[in-house]
Amino acid sequence: MMKDRSSPDNVENWECVYETGTPYEAEMVKNSLQNREIPCQILSKRDSSFNVNSGDLALIYVYVPNEFADQAKKMIENFEPPSFDNGDEEE
């Protein structure tokens, strides 16, 4: 989870359990949570007017209801986003 950034919004009865700068990573976390029957929502602060992918204007948050927060955090502790092979490595 990314730290030292702006704080996620306070949403009544929901807790932010994950923050990232990439939409696909947020979707993967959301899908993993939903597969475990944990309700969740994504809140994106990305500015659609500009292609910003760093800094506070690019953060994407995953929220779960408060009663699922501990369970979601434990699941996310083991989450590792996939690394993509760009094919530049020598064999």
N, C-alpha and C positions, 0 to 999 in steps of 0.2 A: 504494500500500500504506500502511496506517495505521502510524504510528510512535508512540513514546513511550507505549506501553501495556504491560500485563503481557506477559511473554515466553510464547511458545507452549510447550507441553509438549515435552520431549525424547522422541522416539519412535525406538527403535532402528532404524537403517537407513532412516529416513524424514526428510525435511527439510520444514519449513514454508516454502512459497513465496508465500503470500498470506494476508492477514488482513483481515477486514471486519466490519462490524456488521450486515450485511443478508444474510439467507439466500439471496435470489434472486441476489445478486451472487456469492456463493460457488458456487452451482449453475452460474451462467454460466461462471465460470472453470473449474470442474470439467468441464463439457461441452466447452469449448474445448480443454482438455488431452486429454480422452479422444478427441476428434475427430482429434487429432494422435498418437493411440496412446500417450499418456503416461499410465501408471496413476496414479490419485490417489484420495485419500480426504478427506472433510470431518470435522473435529473441531469440534463446537460446544460452547461454554461457556455458551450461553444457558440461563438458568434457566426451565424450563417452568412453574414454579409462579407466576412473575410475568411480566408483559409488559414486561420490561426491554429497551430497545433502545439503550442507551448505557452506556459504562463497561466495566470489565473483565468484568462478568457477561454481556455481550452479544457477546463476540468469537467469531468463527467463523474457523477456520483451514483452509487447503487444504494438504495434504501430498502429496509425491511421493517415490518411492524415491530414495535419494541419487544413484544413477547418472543420474537424469533431471532433477536439480535445475537444472543450468545451462541445459538446453534449455527447461525450464518457465519459468524466470525471464526468458529472452529473449522467449518468447511473451507473457508477462504484461506486459512493458514496454510493449507496444503495445495492451494491453487497456484499453478505456474503457467503463465501465458506461453503459448508455443513459440519456439524460435523458428524463423523462416530461413531456409537455406537459399541464398541468392545465387548459388551455382558458381561462385567465384573461387571456391577452394580448390587447391590442386590435389590431385589424387596420387 
